């Protein structure tokens, strides 16, 4: 069963801020309908002021207010997409909103004056006049979402306030009341405009920060690639040049049937083995993973991502081979926690038993279905790495939206505790994955980079 709120937790931070902003704009339209249409509904329920009056005009005004609210909601959503660069400016919708605002306000002000359908026993219909003011304020404030120039925004708000006062006065509303209406429209529309502008500014800042973080990650990976390339060039450049020269010399000597050709080829073979050894030494620096460093790095990255991370258990005293293997597990697990789902907490525990070391990584960000943060080629490689030293890896949902990853490694005997794989063996990998050494930096932005 899909739990309420799971869809929200799975969203990224920019997506959450965008959804909050969009629904805040829609909520403002609901506020307009309650504030402007609520009194009309109450008056219709009572049969008009004092039980008199025709309900037809008020019903028409109520329908116009509902349509105006819906149009404001659509315009706000389209304008938000425009500010995010997803669509063109909704110019036609802006004109439609202005026309609808004027039409609803005109209908309301007709019901306001002494000659209106509400009757002649009063000077001003308070309900219709309140609807007029609110529609003008909400319409003027919402229309500013379709503008980016500050002067036009201020001019639109001020013009709507002045126009509302003049129109009310022209339809027979007393001057003091018309002036009060203009002031109310000015401050109310100004407040809505300030709220909309501040919300859009905050949303743009969040998107820019997210893009900057991704750019920083890509630059870090590119820098690491360049550094690795320079190291390989320094190690292999000279030796390969010498190998090429000696190979050419050996070919010429062999063509002349000179015995020195064998000596040159032996030297070429020696240089090739030396180059292979130096390359492995460079690679080893990229492939080593220290458990203490990986635990500290995982906690720092997860905490920076807003996840409550706790690390318990000893991270020292284990054989180097075991520390390296568990360090890779911590790195991959932290990457998957950030990349899949949106957890609120993550617990990492290291336990040392009699004959094995156990590492568990648990979080509450398991997505729906059989998949989860443990799926992918990363854990397949970890299983193979752990199998080489007699270890196992289990990963899967643990119920209640939790995901549990468990790695167990047999502790070697004292005689073989320091023994590891021979870095100079022919079966050793030659080139590492440069991006894999930067997993924590790429995981901070939930972006997957392929070398």
N, C-alpha and C positions, 0 to 999 in steps of 0.2 A: 504494500500500500504506500502511496506517495504521501509523505507527511506534510502538513501545512508549513510553509516557510522554507521548505527545502530548495525550491526554485530561487528564492531570494539569496540563500547562503551560497548557492553555486555561482552567482554573478560575481564578476570582478568589481573592484572598487569604482572605476569610472562608470560601469554599467549601473551600479547601485545608485550613485549620485544622479545619473541621468534619469533613472526611473523615478527617484524621489522628486526631482525637479519637475518632471512631466506631470506626475500625479498631483503635485502641489498646485500647478497651474489649473488642472481640471477641478481641484477642490475649490479654487477661487470662484469658478463658475457655479458650483453648487452653493457657495455662500451668497452669490448674487441672486440666485433663484429663491433661496430662503428669505433673504432680506427684502427683496423687491416683490416676490410673489406671495410670500406668507401673509402679509397684511391684506392683500387682495382676496386670498382664499378665506381669511377670517371674515372679511366684510361680506363676501358672497354667502358664507354660512349663516350670517345674521340677517341676510336679506337686505343689505345696504345700510347706510347710516340712519338710525332711528326707525328701521324697518321699511324705509321707502327707497325709491330709486330703481331703475331698470338694471338687471344683472347683465344684459347683453354686452354693453361697452366694457364692463369690467372683465368679463370672460374673454373678450377679444384682447384686452390689454394683457391678461394673464398668459394667453397663448403666445402673444408677441414677446413677452419677457422670456418664456421658455425657449422660443426659437432663438432669441438673442443670446441666451446662455449657451446653447448648443453651438452656435456660430462662433462665439468667443473661445469655446474649448477647442474646436477644430483649428481655428486660426492660431491659437497658442501652440498647439502641437506642431503645425506646419512651420511656424516661425522658429520653434526650437530646432527642428531639423535644418532649417536654413542657417541658423547660427552655427550649427555643427558641420556645415558644409555638405549635407546630404541631399539637398534639393535647392532649386532656385528660389529667389525671394517671392513669397506669395502676394504679389502686387494686386491681382484681381480680388483675392480674398480680403485684402486690406480695404479696398474700395467697397466691397460688399459689406464689411463690418461697419464702416463709416455710414453707409446708407441705411443699414438696419438700425444702427444706434439713433440716427436722426429720425427715422420713422417711428420707432417705439417711443422716443422722447416726445415727439410731436403728438402722438396719440395720448400720452399721459398728460401733457400740458393742456390739451383740449378739455380733458375731464377735470382739470384743476380750476379753471376760471369760473366766474359766477354764471356764465351762460352755458356751462357744460351740461352734459346729460345727467349728471348727478343731482341736479336740482338747483333752485335759486335761493334756498333758505340759508345759505352759508356763503362766505366770501371765497374760501379755499377748501378744496377737498384734500385733506391731509394725506390720505393713502395714495391717491393718484400723484400728488406732488412729491411724495417720498419716492415713489417708483420712478418719476422723472429724474430726480437727482441721482438715484443709485444707478440707473441705466446710463446716464451721461458719465458718471464717475468710472464705472467698470468699463464702459466702452472706450473712453479716452485712455485709461490705464492699459488695457489690453492692446490697443492699437499701437502703442509705443514698442511692442515686441517686434513689429515689422520695420523698425528704424534702427540705424546704428549711429547716425549723427546726433550728438548731444544737443546741438542747437535746435534741430527739428523735433527732438523729443520734448524739450522744454517749451518750444513754440506750440506743439500740439496740445500739451496739457493746458497751457495758459489760454490758448484759443478756445478750447472746449469749455473751460470755465467761464470765459467772457461770453461766449455764444449762448451758454445755458442761461446766464443771467438776462441777457438781452431778449432771448426768445420768451422766457417766463414773463418778463415785464411787458412784452408786446402782446401777450395773450391775456392781459388783464390782471396779472399777479401784482400785488402791491410792491412798490420799489424796495422797501426794506426786506421783504421776503425774497424778492428776486436777487438782491445783493447777497443775502445769506446763502441762497442756493449756489451762487457763483463761488463763494468762498468755500462752501462744503465740497463742491466738485473739484475745486483747485487742490485742496489739501488731500482729499480722498484719492483722487487720480494720481497726485504726486506720490502718495504713500505706496499705491500699487505699482507705479512706475519704478520707484526705488527698490521695491521688493523684487520685481522681475529682473531689473538690471543686476542687482546683487546676486541673484540666483544664477543668471547666465554667466556672470564673471567667475563665480565659484566653480561652475561646471567646466568652463574653459580652462581654469587653473588646474583642475584635477586631470583633465585630458592632456594638458601640456606636461604636467609632471610625469604622467605615465609614459608619454612619448619620450621625454628626456631620460627616464630610467631605462627604457628599451634601447635608446641610442647609446647610453653609457655602457650597457651590457655588450652591444655589438662592437663598440670601440675596444672594450676590454678583451673580447675574444680575438679581434683583429690584431691587437697589440701582442697578445700571447702567440698568435700564429707567426707574426713577424719575428718575435724573439726566438721561437723554436726554429724558424727558417735560418736565422742568422747563426744559431748554434750549430745546426747541421752543416751550414756552409763553411763555418770555421773549421769544423772537424773533418769534413770530407773533401773540401775543395783542394787543399794541397796534396793530400794522399792520392786522390783520383787523378790529378795532373801528373804526379810522378808515376802512377801505375800506367797511364796512357803512354808516357814517354818510354818507359822501360819495355812495355809491350811492343811498341814500334821497333825499338832496338833489337828485341829478341827475334822479331820477324825477319829483320834484315840479316841478323847473324845466322838464323836458321836457313835462310835462302842461300847463304854462302857456306853452309855446312860447317859453321864454326862451333866448337864445344861451349863457348861462352854463352850461347843462347839458353842453355839449361840453367846456368847461374842466374841470368836475368829473370827467367820465369820463376825460379825459386824466390827471388827477391820480390817479384810481383805478388806471389802467393803470400809472403810474409806481410806485405803492405795491406793486402786485402783483409787478412785476419786482424791486423791491428786496427784498420778502419772500422771493421765490424765490432770490435771490442769497444772502441771509443764511441760509436753510435749507441751501443747498448748502455754505456755509462750516461750519455745524455738522456736517453729514454727513461732510464731508471729514476732520474730526478722528477720526471713527470708522472710516473706510475706509482710511486710510493704514496701511501696514505697512512697518516698517523691517527690513531683512534682518538687521542686527547684533542688534537687539533680539529678533527672532523666533528666531534661532539660540540666543541666550543663554536665552530663555524655554523653548524646546524642550528644551535640555539640562537645565535645572533641573527641569522637570516630569517628564521621563523618568527622571532620576536619583532624584527623590523617589519615583517609582513602583517603584524597585528594578531599573531597566533600565540596563545599562552603556552610556552614550551617549558617543560621540566626535564632535567637530566639527572638521573640517580645511578649510583653504582660506581665501582672502581674502573678507571680507564688506564691505569698503569699497572706494571707488574706482569703483564701478559707477554708471551713470546712475540717477537717482532712479526713473525708470519701471521699469527692470529690477529694482532693489532691491525696489520695492513688489511686483512680480509674483512674484519668487522668495520674498519674505517670506510671501506668501499660500500658496505651495506648502509652505513649511516648516511653517506653522501647520496646514494641512489634513493634511499627512503625519504630524505628531506626534499629532494628534487620532486619526487612523485607527490608528496604531501602538498607542495605548492602548485604543482602543475595540474593535478586532478582534484576537483572539488574545492570547497572553500571552508576548511575546518576552523573551529574556534580554539581548540586546544590540541596539544600533541605531547605525549609522554614517551621518553626514551629511557630505557633501563638496561644496565649491564649487570649480569650476575655471574659469579664465578663459582661453579659447583666442584665436586670432587674431580671429575675427569673431563669436564667440558665447560666452555664459556657460552653464555646465552645472552643474546641481544634482542630486545623487544622494542618495537616502535608502534605506538597506538595513537590513533586520532579519531575525531568524530566527523570526518569529511568524506565518508564512503558514499559515492553516488549510488543511484538506484540501479538495480539490475545485478547481473552476475559479475560485471566488471568492477573496477575499482582502481585505487591508486597503485596497486601492485601489478597491473597489466603492462605489457610492453617488453621490448627486447632488453631493457636494462636489467631486469631481474633474471632473465634467462642467462645473461652473462655472469651475474652474481652466483647463480646456482652452479654454473660450471666452475667458477673460481673457488667456491666453497667445497665443491666435490673433490677438487684436487688435494685438499688438506683434510679430508674426512668430515666435512661439514654439510649441513642441510639448511634449506631455506623454505619457509612456509609463509604464504601471504593470502589473505582473504577477509571478507566481511566477518565481524564478530557479533553482529546483532546490535539493535538500538542505534543504527547509523554509525557504528564504530568500524574501523579497519585496523587489523592487527597483522604486523609483520614480525616473524620470529626467525632468528638465525642462531644455529647451534654449531659450535666448532669444538672438536675434540682437542683437548690440551695434550701436546706431545710430551714425551718423557724428557727428563733433564738432559739425557745424552743427545737427544735430537731436537731440543727446544730451539737451539740457534740455527739449526739446519734449515735451509730454504731451497728454493729452486735455484739452480745454477744460472746466473745471468748470462754466462757465456755459452750455454748449451745451444745447439743448432735449432732446437724447437722453440726457443724464446721468441716472443714478438719483437719486431724491429722498430716499428713505428707506433706511437700511441695515438689515441684520439685526443687532439688538442682541446676540443670542446669539452670532452669528458673531464679534463683537469679543471675546467672552469664551471662545473655544474652549479656551484652555489651562486655564482654571479648570474648565470642565465636563469636559474630557477627563481630569483627574486622578482622577475617580471612575468613569470608564467609564459615565457617565449621559448620555443624550441628551435635551436640553431643547428644546422647540419653543416659539417665541415666540407 
